[in-house]
């Protein structure tokens, strides 16, 4: 005797297959989204690693352990000071922007508060009038205490002023290698008299 499958059973089986197929489709779709999310996260991590590239800076002057240090491009001058063992008691950071981000090959010179007793104090007072660096008479070391001014730029400033005195602080942008961005970072720390 043959048994016939009822229509109700066929409908139930079809219904179960539809639900199973839909579940498989949703699971596959979610895996695709998860893969996209994973790819985005991986890309962001890679980009952050690229942004945090290593830089080498030279720090000297009134720090406990002067020398060259390896840091990242997201570190600040203050991080370099910490890496160099911190500031000495005689350090003068009035004209140094400790929050400035580091750049590769940057030279950071932390000046001293102590006046050289052998020097003419009236010249010193003139150079540091109101805690400004007088770009017309400052020494190379004093110029290098400005954030972003290394040995080469300090020498360029001195060479420029040997031929022509600075008549206004903006004239420093006439020196090769000193553009508007660097000028904006030092303009509050320099003077011409």
Helices and strands as residue ranges (DSSP letters): H 7-51, E 54-61, E 67-72, H 77-83, E 91-92, E 106-112, H 121-127, G 129-131, E 133-134, H 140-144, H 151-163, G 169-174, H 180-186, G 187-189, E 190-191
